[in-house]
Amino acid sequence: MTEPLSAPQLKRRLGVFDSVMIGLGSMIGAGIFAALAPAAAAAGGALLFGLAVAAVIAYCNANSSARLAALYPQSGGTYAYGRERLGPFFGYLAGWGFVVGKTASCAAMALTVGAYAWPGYEHVIAVVAVAVITAVNYLGVQKSAWATRGIVFFVLAVLALVVLLCLTATDTGFDGPVLTRGYGVTGVLQAAGLLFFAFAGYARIATLGEEVRDPRRTISRAIPLALAVTLLVYLLVAVAVLTVLGPDRLAAATDPLAEAVAAVGFAGAEPVVRVAAVVAALGSLLSLILGVSRTTFAMARDGNLPRVLDAVHPRYSVPHRAELAVGTVVAVLAATADLRGVIGFSSFAVLVYYLIANASAWTLSAQLRPRLVAATGAAGCLILAAFLPPPSVVWGIAVLGIGVAVYWVRAVVSRSRG
């Protein structure tokens, strides 16, 4: 769809390297410190197979997202793609799924900050973190590209240290095979759905369509590169932590990476790991609240959410009402929810988001290979969503159902008035 000549345009300043860094910052910060424990609880040592399944589905989703972003280099991600390719309802459903799923992701990141910063007081620290980040965003202070790079390099260096210490330790406290006590196909698929939460950051690259140079080339390269690096990092860290803790102890851990380095006798490295986890989670929380509030603002501006959220602060030039609304909801979740529960719910909503992305990509071409990738991604999203923990599925269906009901009520009211 051609934009009006008067429509404001964002400056295209990001290349492949910056786009990959943004994707790594979202993915690595969002999952590696939080998702391994619930995945181990679901699949035992077979969580590595779940990681492989999640990576395959993520690749298909990344491929579909890259093709759509190259064709529609505008902000909004699947909210825009679904509207263009499938119709307004599917665009709305994707946007609603993104907002509620990523709001849960915000709570998960806040709880990760609490788990690593002050074990036993996770909820208190999480609420404080949300309040601080919301205030920072409200004042219009955003993470720069250099800050993003710094966080990514620091976290990668600490993860490399964790892998080195764990895999070279002579006394790990667990002497069984890494792939012991798997819980069958159901457990593997559930672990894959939970670990998918950690891969979802590549959507951040696709939503930068208006801010990258040569979107067709840049996005199509940045998404697979960021995904490949993330998969390698996750695989190494998962093997290292499983080798030290074993699946049972990993499943019970709230701060597994810190516990792993302490278990091999490197207590001095434990504070470094905790700092890295807090920095990574805070960086992700900042980006996530920023992205959710902007999507909320855009949907309110389009009339898909209450118009009261469609407001820009006259001094700070930020969507302040949307930011306060998102921050309030995240704070409530962080104060009351369980980390593993919000990860499962977030995965469900984001899998629906990518189901719509793959369905949109299916319409782009009649060629076999692109359609096979889109179909595989769509089927994978449905399967992983269905095998998530039952409470996550029930809550996911309920919240998405509320969004659908609101959409159709608004449509009926609009027709009756028009």
C-alpha positions in Angstrom: 0.0 0.0 0.0 1.5 3.4 -1.0 1.9 5.8 1.8 0.6 9.4 1.3 3.3 11.9 0.4 2.5 13.8 3.6 2.9 10.8 5.9 5.9 11.1 8.2 8.8 8.7 7.4 11.4 7.2 9.8 15.0 7.7 8.9 16.7 4.7 7.3 20.0 4.4 9.2 20.4 0.7 10.2 22.5 -1.7 8.3 22.9 -5.5 8.6 25.3 -5.4 11.6 23.1 -3.1 13.6 20.0 -5.1 12.7 21.7 -8.4 13.8 22.8 -6.7 17.1 19.2 -5.6 17.8 17.9 -9.2 17.1 20.6 -10.7 19.3 19.8 -8.2 22.1 16.1 -9.2 22.0 16.7 -13.0 21.7 19.6 -13.6 24.0 18.3 -11.2 26.7 14.8 -12.6 26.5 15.5 -16.3 26.9 18.8 -17.8 27.8 18.6 -16.9 31.5 14.9 -17.9 32.0 13.7 -20.5 29.6 16.0 -23.5 30.2 14.5 -24.4 33.6 10.9 -24.7 32.5 12.0 -26.5 29.3 13.9 -29.0 31.5 10.9 -29.5 33.7 8.9 -30.4 30.6 11.4 -32.6 28.7 14.2 -33.6 31.1 17.5 -34.0 29.3 15.6 -34.2 26.0 15.2 -30.4 26.1 18.0 -30.3 23.5 15.6 -32.0 21.1 13.0 -29.4 22.0 15.6 -26.7 21.3 16.1 -28.2 17.8 12.4 -28.3 17.1 12.0 -24.7 18.3 14.9 -23.6 16.0 13.3 -25.2 12.9 9.9 -23.5 13.6 11.7 -20.2 14.3 13.6 -20.5 11.0 10.4 -20.9 9.1 8.9 -18.0 10.9 12.0 -15.9 10.3 11.9 -16.7 6.6 8.2 -15.7 6.3 8.8 -12.6 8.3 11.8 -11.6 6.1 9.8 -12.0 2.9 6.9 -10.0 4.2 9.2 -7.2 5.7 11.0 -6.9 2.4 7.7 -6.4 0.6 6.2 -4.1 3.3 9.1 -2.1 4.8 7.0 -0.4 7.4 6.6 -0.5 11.1 4.2 -2.9 12.8 5.4 -6.3 11.7 2.6 -8.9 11.3 0.0 -6.3 12.5 0.7 -4.7 9.1 1.3 -7.9 7.1 -1.9 -9.6 8.2 -3.9 -6.5 7.4 -2.4 -6.2 4.0 -2.5 -9.9 3.0 -5.4 -11.4 4.9 -7.7 -8.5 5.9 -8.2 -6.1 8.9 -9.4 -8.8 11.3 -6.2 -10.9 11.0 -4.1 -7.8 11.3 -5.9 -6.9 14.4 -5.6 -10.4 15.8 -1.8 -10.4 15.2 -1.5 -7.0 16.9 -3.6 -8.1 19.9 -1.5 -11.3 20.1 1.7 -9.3 20.0 0.5 -6.8 22.7 -0.7 -9.4 25.2 2.1 -11.9 24.4 4.9 -9.3 24.7 3.3 -7.8 27.8 3.7 -11.3 29.4 7.3 -11.3 28.1 7.9 -8.0 29.9 6.7 -9.6 33.1 9.0 -12.6 32.5 12.0 -10.3 32.0 11.1 -8.3 35.2 10.9 -11.6 37.1 14.2 -12.7 35.6 15.8 -9.5 37.0 14.4 -10.4 40.4 15.4 -14.0 40.3 19.0 -13.2 39.6 19.3 -9.9 41.5 17.7 -11.0 44.8 16.5 -14.6 45.0 13.5 -14.9 47.3 12.3 -11.3 46.6 11.7 -11.8 42.9 8.3 -10.1 42.8 9.4 -7.0 44.7 12.5 -6.4 42.5 10.4 -7.1 39.4 7.9 -4.4 40.2 10.6 -1.9 41.0 12.3 -2.7 37.7 9.1 -2.2 35.7 8.5 1.1 37.5 12.0 2.4 36.7 11.9 1.2 33.0 8.5 2.8 32.5 9.7 6.1 33.9 12.8 6.0 31.7 10.6 5.4 28.6 8.1 8.0 29.7 10.9 10.6 29.7 11.9 9.6 26.2 15.2 8.1 27.1 15.9 5.2 24.8 18.6 2.6 24.5 21.1 3.7 21.8 22.6 1.4 19.2 25.9 1.6 21.1 24.3 0.6 24.3 22.6 -2.3 22.6 26.0 -3.5 21.2 27.6 -3.1 24.6 24.9 -5.2 26.3 25.1 -7.9 23.6 28.9 -8.2 23.8 28.9 -8.3 27.6 26.3 -11.0 27.8 27.9 -13.1 25.1 31.3 -12.8 26.9 29.7 -14.0 30.2 27.8 -16.8 28.5 31.2 -17.9 26.9 32.6 -17.9 30.5 29.7 -20.1 31.7 30.3 -22.6 28.9 34.0 -22.7 29.5 33.8 -23.2 33.3 31.0 -25.8 33.0 32.5 -27.9 30.2 36.1 -27.9 31.6 35.1 -28.7 35.3 36.3 -32.0 36.5 33.7 -32.3 39.3 30.2 -31.3 38.2 28.0 -33.1 40.8 26.1 -34.8 38.0 27.7 -37.8 36.3 24.8 -39.1 34.1 24.5 -38.6 30.3 23.1 -35.2 29.2 20.2 -36.8 27.4 19.0 -38.8 30.4 15.4 -39.1 31.5 13.6 -37.6 28.6 9.8 -37.3 28.9 8.7 -38.4 25.4 7.4 -36.6 22.4 4.8 -34.6 24.5 7.6 -33.3 26.7 9.8 -32.4 23.8 7.1 -30.5 22.1 6.2 -28.6 25.3 9.9 -27.8 25.8 10.0 -26.5 22.2 7.0 -24.3 22.8 8.6 -22.8 26.0 12.0 -22.4 24.3 10.3 -20.7 21.4 9.8 -17.8 23.8 13.5 -17.2 23.7 13.7 -17.1 19.9 10.9 -14.6 19.3 13.2 -11.5 19.3 13.8 -11.7 15.6 10.4 -10.0 15.2 12.1 -6.9 16.4 14.1 -6.8 13.2 11.1 -7.2 11.0 9.3 -4.3 12.8 12.2 -2.0 11.9 11.1 -2.1 8.2 11.1 1.7 8.0 14.4 2.3 9.7 16.8 0.0 7.8 18.8 0.7 4.7 17.8 -1.4 1.6 15.2 -3.4 3.6 14.9 -6.3 1.1 18.6 -7.1 1.4 19.2 -6.1 5.0 16.3 -7.8 6.7 16.6 -11.0 4.6 20.2 -11.3 5.9 19.9 -10.0 9.4 17.1 -12.3 10.6 18.8 -15.7 9.6 22.2 -14.4 10.9 20.7 -13.4 14.3 18.8 -16.6 14.6 21.8 -18.8 13.7 24.1 -17.1 16.3 21.4 -17.3 18.9 20.8 -21.0 18.3 24.5 -21.8 18.6 24.7 -19.8 21.9 21.6 -21.6 23.3 22.9 -25.0 22.3 26.3 -24.5 24.0 24.8 -23.0 27.1 22.1 -25.7 27.4 24.7 -28.5 27.0 27.0 -26.8 29.6 24.3 -26.3 32.2 22.8 -29.8 31.7 26.2 -31.3 32.1 26.7 -29.6 35.5 23.2 -29.6 37.0 21.5 -32.5 35.3 17.9 -32.2 34.1 16.2 -32.5 37.6 18.3 -29.9 39.3 18.0 -27.6 36.2 14.3 -28.0 36.2 14.1 -26.8 39.9 16.4 -23.8 39.5 15.2 -20.2 39.4 18.6 -18.9 38.4 20.2 -21.9 36.6 23.3 -20.2 35.1 24.4 -18.7 38.4 23.7 -22.1 40.1 25.8 -23.9 37.5 28.9 -21.9 37.9 28.6 -22.1 41.7 28.2 -25.9 41.4 31.5 -26.3 39.7 33.4 -24.4 42.4 33.7 -21.0 40.7 31.8 -19.0 43.2 33.7 -15.8 42.2 32.1 -16.0 38.8 28.6 -16.2 40.2 28.1 -12.5 40.8 29.3 -11.8 37.2 26.7 -14.2 35.9 24.0 -12.5 38.0 25.0 -9.0 36.8 24.9 -10.2 33.2 21.5 -11.7 33.7 20.1 -8.5 35.2 21.7 -6.3 32.5 20.4 -8.6 29.7 16.9 -8.8 31.2 16.7 -5.0 31.9 17.8 -4.4 28.3 15.1 -6.7 27.0 12.5 -5.2 29.3 13.3 -1.7 28.1 13.0 -2.7 24.4 9.9 -4.8 25.0 7.9 -2.1 26.9 9.0 0.3 24.2 7.7 -1.9 21.5 4.5 -2.9 23.2 3.6 0.7 24.0 4.2 1.7 20.4 2.1 -1.1 19.0 -0.6 -0.2 21.6 -0.4 3.4 20.5 -0.7 2.4 16.8 -3.7 0.2 17.4 -5.4 2.9 19.4 -4.7 5.4 16.6 -6.3 2.9 14.2 -9.3 2.6 16.5 -8.5 -1.1 17.4 -7.9 -0.1 21.1 -9.4 2.6 23.2 -8.8 6.0 21.7 -7.7 7.4 25.1 -4.3 5.6 24.5 -3.8 7.6 21.3 -1.9 10.5 22.9 1.6 11.9 22.5 3.2 13.8 25.4 3.6 17.5 24.4 7.1 17.8 26.0 8.6 14.3 25.8 7.1 13.3 22.4 6.2 9.8 23.6 2.9 7.9 23.7 2.7 8.4 27.4 -0.7 7.0 28.1 0.1 3.8 26.2 3.4 3.5 28.1 1.7 4.0 31.5 -1.1 1.5 30.6 1.5 -1.1 29.5 3.7 -0.4 32.6 0.8 -0.8 34.9 -0.3 -4.1 33.5 3.2 -5.5 33.5 3.7 -4.4 37.1 0.5 -6.2 38.1 1.7 -9.4 36.3 5.2 -9.1 37.8 3.7 -8.8 41.3 1.3 -11.8 41.0 2.4 -14.2 38.3 4.8 -17.1 38.2 7.8 -16.8 35.8 7.1 -20.1 34.1 3.4 -19.3 33.7 4.1 -16.0 32.0 6.7 -17.6 29.7 4.1 -20.2 28.6 1.4 -17.6 28.1 3.7 -15.4 26.1 4.8 -18.3 23.9 1.1 -19.1 23.1 0.2 -15.6 22.1 3.4 -15.1 20.0 2.9 -18.5 18.3 -0.5 -17.2 17.2 1.2 -14.0 15.9 3.6 -16.1 13.8 0.8 -18.4 12.6 -0.7 -15.3 11.0 2.7 -14.3 9.6 3.1 -17.6 7.9 -0.5 -17.5 6.6 0.3 -14.1 5.2 3.5 -15.3 3.6 1.7 -18.2 2.0 -0.2 -15.7 -0.2 3.0 -14.1 -1.5 3.9 -16.8 -4.0 2.6 -20.0 -5.6 6.1 -21.5 -5.8 6.6 -24.7 -3.9 9.5 -23.9 -1.6 8.2 -20.6 -0.1 4.8 -22.2 0.5 6.4 -25.3 2.0 8.3 -23.1 4.4 5.2 -21.1 5.3 3.1 -24.2 5.7 5.7 -25.8 8.0 5.9 -22.7 10.1 2.2 -22.4 10.4 1.7 -26.1 11.3 4.6 -25.9 13.8 3.1 -22.9 15.5 -0.2 -24.7 15.9 1.4 -27.9 17.3 3.7 -26.0 19.7 0.8 -23.9 20.9 -1.3 -27.0 21.5 1.4 -28.8 23.5 2.2 -25.9 25.9 1.3 -26.4 29.6 -2.6 -26.6 29.8 -2.9 -23.4 32.0 -1.0 -21.4 29.4 -3.2 -22.7 26.6 -6.4 -22.0 28.5 -5.4 -18.5 29.5 -4.1 -17.8 26.0 -7.4 -18.9 24.3 -9.3 -16.8 26.9 -7.3 -13.6 26.4 -7.3 -13.9 22.6 -11.0 -14.6 22.7 -11.6 -11.4 24.7 -9.7 -9.5 22.0 -11.8 -11.2 19.2 -15.0 -10.4 21.1 -14.1 -6.8 21.4 -13.3 -6.5 17.7 -16.6 -8.0 16.6 -18.6 -5.9 19.1 -17.0 -2.8 17.8 -17.7 -3.9 14.2 -21.4 -4.4 15.0 -21.6 -1.1 16.7 -19.9 0.6 13.8 -22.2 -0.9 11.3 -25.3 0.1 13.3 -24.1 3.7 13.4 -23.1 3.8 9.8 
